[in-house]
């Protein structure tokens, strides 16, 4: 996303108007600052959760949840929906967030939890 946004500044037409150039470079600097801030925030982001064999679990910050749908598993990512107290959220776990063994265990565990709850 960052590459697409920043590369778009190369296709802006060149106009020798001081206000136009000032606006162009100001917007480019704001975009760069935004992406740097997001990258720094991403380095410190984490989410911890526990999933039990019956499909219930606990998020570190949001409390208890229940797995409500069958997980969607690919070699690249795992997606599953959870029901919190008043809302439904989709959790996406990318394969590179965990080592291979833990990723496979999580995938199998969520499949077993879905089968135990009778989710199709």
N, C-alpha and C positions, 0 to 999 in steps of 0.2 A: 504494500500500500504506500509505503514511504517512497519507494522508487517511482511509482506511477505519479504521485503528487508532485514530487520534485522534478521529474523529467518534463512535466507539462510546462514548466517555465522556459524550456528551450524552444517551444513552438509559439510562444507569444511573439507577435510581430514587433520588429524593432522600430520604434518611433522616437525621434529625438526631442521629446517633450519632457521637460524636467519633472513635472508632476506625475506623468505617466511612469517614467523610470523610477522615481521615488516610490510610487505606489507598488510597482512590480517588485522592487528589491525589499521593500518593507513587508509585503505579503510573503515573499520567499523566506525572509528571516523569521517571521512568525511561524511559518510551517516547520522550518528547521528546529526552532526552539520547542515547538509542540512535540515533534517526534523524538527529540532528545529527552524531554521530560517523560514521555511515555516509555522510552527504552529504560530509563533509570528506574521508573516505577515497576516495570516488568521484572527487573533483576531481583527485586525484593518481594515480589508477589508469591504467595503460596496458599494452598488450600489443603487442609487435612480433613479426611473423612474416614469413617469406619462403617463397613457393611457387614451385617450379620447374615447367617445362613438362611434366615427366614425372609430376607428382603428388607428388613428394617435397618436403620443405621443412624449415624450422628455426624453432622457437620460441625467443624470446629467453632464457627461463629453463629450459625443459624439454628442450631438445635437438632432435634430428632426429625427423621424423614423416613419415607417408605418408597421403595422402588415400585413404580406404577406400570411401566411398560417393559416389553422385552428389550434388552440392550441391542444396539446396532454395532456390530463388531467388524472392523476391517483391520488389515495389517498396519494401517497408519493411525487410526483413531478408534476410540470406544465412546459411544454416546448412549446415555441412559437418562430417563426422566425420573425425577423424584417429586414426591408430594411433601411439602413442608406443612406447617400448621395452616396457612391461609393461601398458599400459592404453589404453583407447579414450576419447576425449573429443569432445564436440560443441562446435564453435566457432560462435558467433553474432556476426555483424557487422551492426550496425544501419546503415541507410542514412545516418543523420545523423552517423555516426562518421567518414565520409570525404566528400570533395566528390564531386559527381555523376560526374565523369569517372573518378576513381579507383575509385569503387564499381562502375561499369559495367565497367571494365577487370578488376577482381578477379572479377566474375561471369563474364565471358567466359573469363578465364584458367582458372578452376576448371572450367568446362564443357569446355574443351579438354583440361585435364589428365585429367578423368574419361573423355573419349573416347579419349585416348591410352592410358590404362590398361585400356580395355575395360570400364569400370564401367557397369552398366545400372541 
